[in-house]
């Protein structure tokens, strides 16, 4: 049961992380991000796991 709980927690955290990135992309499109927030967004998008989850080539 520990393994299943650990995987469920990881999956939930991944969902929150991806949702946060999508929110930041939306805010960036509206010009609402600061330079520092934009830098964090670009760093998150430069992650292979994120690119796979968002299906970015």
Secondary structure, DSSP 8 states (H G I E B T S, - for coil): -HHHHHHHHHHHHHHHHHHHHHHHHHHHHTT---HHHHHHHHHHHT-HHHHHHTT--
